[in-house]
Amino acid sequence: MRIWLSRPHMSGREEAHVAQAFASNFVAPLGPQLDAFENKVSQYLGGGLHCVGLSSGSAALHLALRIAGVGPGDEVWVSSMTFAGGIFPVNYLGAKPRFFDLDKDSWTVDVNILAEQLEIAASESRLPKAIVPTDLYGQSVDLDPLEALAAQYGISLIVDSAESLGASYKEGRMAGTGGDAAILSFNGNKIITTSGGGMLVTRHKAWADEARFLATQARDPAPHYEHSTFGYNYRLSNICAAIGLGQMEVVDDRVSRRRAIFDRYRDALIRPGISFMPEPDGLRSTHWLTAFAIDPNQVGVSREDIRLMLLEHEIESRPLWKPMHMQPLYAGTAYHGSGVDERLFSQGLCLPSGSDMSDDQQDEVIGRILQLLDSAN
């Protein structure tokens, strides 16, 4: 039986919510389950937030950037190590990305480099329109200094929290509450899933109102279809939101299980030359995927040796995200850093981390990796 990297994990509670949607015939894009799902996520994140259910995390980022006023020729500063969906909306708007390296002590965007470059950009009158840092593999970025920098320079901060629902920042602040807006994803491989879907989370009611307007084809108030601007078909369906309601009932269990999986991997595999994604004091990661790096010069085997060996045994693993500044699409794009993300990409691997993975399955993964490591010594 194949061991997947991270597959959807249904709780059994979703069907009752979906049945209610069917019984009421709210199978079109909007309905009470969507309203309830948005409210449930807002409450989970601490309340006082406006949540807009959308068709994907990328759709949420696209809307947030547009609402922030990003347009052709503007710069958006982005974590280079991120998923493509966390950068493509910059292209949709005709804007230009500028990429930034990771902090070696957190594996999230290096705030010191951002601060240095903002000071330079301000002196040259070329500040970005928005900054989009990524909560990589379920770990919150360092929100306090990022929010302070955004306020200092008058720049919109949009946090890509697609992988971190259930994570927390210092003093218990939840990931997904940062900046002017945060982006969540409910794709099939995430902490919880709505089959596909995402959410824009913001403290600004005006942002949420505009997101809802733009996400429903920007229809002006009128008995006929009146449009003063263009919009998108980006709303999350009521049926998918019903699935999300059931998933939210078990979100903490899902996070706890992934954290336990990470701990078992780390305890079994840690040795000189192997480093697992660090978790700075005060932060609590979801460990959406267990990410680790292996130095082939010290260990005697490479990331690819492990990945290919696991694949032979029907075990799915995946390299860390390839930094965007290394992608052919973005060749020549400005990048600031010392290559921490490049090293992590060349040496890093994500191990099977699905919350439905059994201990026996994880033991098989661990055992096969240990066998390979021992054979190299």
N, C-alpha and C positions, 0 to 999 in steps of 0.2 A: 504494500500500500504506500503510495507516494506521501511524503511528508512535505507539506506546503510551507512557503515562507510565512504567509499570513492570510488566511482565508476567512470569509464571513463566518461569524459565530452567532447563530440564532439562539435565543433563550427559551423559546416556546411561548413567550408572553406577547409576541408581536401579532399573532393571528387574531387575538381578541380585538385589538385596536383596528386591524385591517377589516375585520368582520363588521365592526361598527361603521366604518366608512362605507362599506358596501351596502349595509342595511339602510343607511341614510341617503344613499345614491350620491354622496360627495366623492365622485371618482374623477372629477375635473381638477384642474390645477389647484384651486383654492378650496378651503373647507375647515371645519372645526378641528380636525386632527392637526392640520398645519398650524393653526393658531395655538393649539395646546402644546405642540412640539416647540415652537418658538418660545413660548412662556416657560416651558420646562427647562430649556437650555439656559435662559436668562436667570432663572432661580438657581440653577445648579452653579452658575458662574458667580453668584453672589447678589443677584438682583440689581435693579436700577439700570439695566442694559436693554437696548433695543436689538432684537434678533430678527433677521430676515432670511427665511429659508429659501435656498436657491438650488439650481440644477447641478452645481459643482463648486468646489473651492475656487477653481479658475474663474468662474463666472463672478463669484464674490469679489475676487481681486480686481477683475476688470471693472466692475461697478465702483469699487472703492477708489480706484485710481482716477476714473472719470469724474467722480464726485469731488475728488481732491483737486480737480482742475488740470490734471495731466493731459497734455496735448502734443501735437507734432513738434519735434525738436527739443522738448523738455528732457531733462535728465532724471532718471530714477535710480537711486543707489540700492543695490540688491546684494544679499549674500550670494556669493558665487556658487557655493555648494548647496544646491536646491534642486527640486524636481522641475522639469520643464514647465509644468503648469503654473509654477510660481514666478515665471518670468515672461512667458508668451504674451500675457495681457499688456505688457509694456509695448510690445510690437504692435498689438492691435490698435493702440492709440497713436502710433507713429512717434513714440518717444524713444529715447536712447538709454540703455542701461549702462551703469558703471558698477563693476563688480568688486567685492571685498572678501578678504580672507577670513579664516576662522581663528579664534583664540585657542591656543593649544591646551589650555587648562579647562575649557568648557566644551569645545567643539561647536560653539555657536559664534556668531559674527564678532569680530574683534572690535570692540567699542573704541579702543584707543586709536586704532587706525582711522576709524570713522571720524573721531574728534579732530585728529590732525588734518585730515583732508577737508573737513568742513571749514576749519580756520583758513586754510589756503584758498578754498573756493570762495569764501566770503570776501577775502581780500582782492579777489579777481572778478567779483560780481558774477559768479556763475554757480550759485547754489542750486542744488537739485530741487525739483518740485515735490518729491516724496522719497522716503526711505522705506524699504521693505526688507526687514530682517526675518530670518527663518528660525522657528523653534525646531531645530534639527533632531530627528528621531525621537521626538516627544519631549525634548528638554527646552524649557523656556529660555529665551534670550534674556540678557541682563536689562530689564525694563527701566529701572530707575535712571541710569545715565542716558539711555536712549531717549526716554521721554524728556529729560532735561535738555539734551542737545536739540531735539525737535522744537521745543519751546523757545530755546535761546535764539535759534536761527529762523523761526517761523516756518518750519517745514512740516508737512503732513507725515505722520508715522503710521504705517499700515503693517501690522504684524502678521506674518504668515504662520498661523498656529494650526495648520492643517493636520499635523501629526501629534498634537499635544493636548487634546481634550482630556481633562482629568489630571493634568500636571499642575503643579503649583509653583509660584514664585515666592520670594521672601515673605515671611509673616503670614503665610497662608493665602496670599493672593493667587487666584487661579490664572493659569495660562489661558489665553483667549480673551483677556480683558484689557490688553495693552493698547496704547496709542490712540489715534483718532478712530481706528477701526482694526478689528482682527478678523482673520479668515479661518474658518473651520472646514474640514472635509469629512464627508461620510461615505467615501468610496468603499468598495467592497473589502479592501484590505486594511481599513483603518480601525481605530479602537472600537467604535461602533459604526454601523452602516445603515444607510437607508436604501441600499442597493447601489445608488449613485446619488450624489447630492452634496450640498455645502451650505454654508451660512455666513452672512456678514453680521458681525457683532460690533456695536458702537454705542458710546454714551451720548452721541449727538442725535437727537430725535430728527433733526432736519436731514441728516445723512440717511437714516433709515427710511424716512418718507420718500426721499428721492430714489433710493434703491428700489423700493417697491414700485414706484412709478416707472422707472426705466426698465425694470425686470418684467413688466407686463405690457410691453410694446409701447410705452410712453403715450398712453391714451389720455387725452385731455378730458376734463369733465364736460360731457355733452351726450345727448341721446343717440348721436351717430358717432362714427369713428373720426375723431378730430386729433390731429397730430401737429404740434409745434416744434417737435424735435424727434429724433429717431430713438428707438428703444430696442429691447431684446426679449426673446421668449426664454427667460431665465428662472422662472419661479419653480420651486420644488413642488411636486405633485402632492395632493392630499393623501394618496395611497402610500407614497414613499414616506411621508411624514408620519403616517400611522405606524410603519415599521420602526421609525425612529423613536416613537413613544415607548414601544416595548424595549428597545435597546437602552434607552436612558434609565430604565429600571435596574439595569445590571452594569452600568458604566463603571462604577467603582470596583465591582468584582473583576471586570475585564482588565482594568489597570493593575489591580493587585496581582492578578495571575501573570501578566506580562513582566511585572517587576520581579516576581518569584522566579520566572524563567531566566531572566537576566542574571539574578543572583546565583542560580545553579550553574549556568554557563561559566560565570566569572570564577566561582569557587573551584570548578573542575579544571579549567583550562589556563588559569593565570600562571605565567612563568616568565623568566627573562626573555624579552623580545616580543611579548604579547601584551597589549594594553587595551583595556575596555574603555568605552566612552565614559569620561569622568562625570561625576555629579557634584558640582560645587556645594559647599555648605549652605543650607537654607533652601535649596531647590529640591523639588521632588519630580523626577521625570516619569513619564508613562512607560519609558523603554518600549515604545511602540515596536521597534525592532531592536534586537540585541546587536549592537555595532561594536566591532573590535578591529584592531590593527595588528598585523604580524610583520615583524622585521625579518626578512628571509636570511639576512646575513647572520643574525643571532640564532634563529630557530632552525634553519636548514631547509624549510619549505616555504613556498610563497602563498599569497592569497589565492592565486589561480590554482595551485596544486590542491588546495583544500576544496575550492569550489568545484573543480572538475571531478575530484574523488567523490564528493557528496552527490554530484549529479549522476555518476555511474550507479549509485545506490538509490536512485529515485528520491533524493533529498534536495529540495530547492533552497538555494542560498543566492545572494546577490551582492555584487560590489557596491560600495557606498556610491552616492550620487556623483557622477562625473561633473566636476566644476564647470559652470557655464562658460567661463573664459577659455576653457579648453575645447569647447564644442566648435565644430566647423561653422555653424551658423553665426557664432559670435567672434570669429577670428579677427584679431586686431582691436577688439573692444577694450577700453581702459580697465585695468585691474590693479588693485593695491593690496600688497601683502608680501609675505616671504615664502609662500607655497606650502603652508600647513595643510591646506585643503588638497593640494596636489599630492602630497605624501600620503594623506589619509585615503585618497582615491586609489593610489597605486598599491597600498598595503591593506586597505580596509575591506571587511566583509560583513554582511548582515546575515545572521543565522536564523533558522526557522523560529518564529516567536509568536505564532498565533495562540490566542487564549484558549483554544480548544485542543492544543497539543497536549498529549498525555505525558506523564513522567517517563513511561517506557519509551515513547518516541524520542523524547529529549535524550534519554540515556543512550539510545542508538546513535544519535548525532554526536554526542560527546565521545562515545566509545570509538567511533570511526575516526574522529579527529585525533584523539589520543594515540590511536594505533599508527596513524600517519606521522605524528610528531615523534613518537618513540622510534619509528623506523629510520628517521633522519639522524638519529644520534647513536 
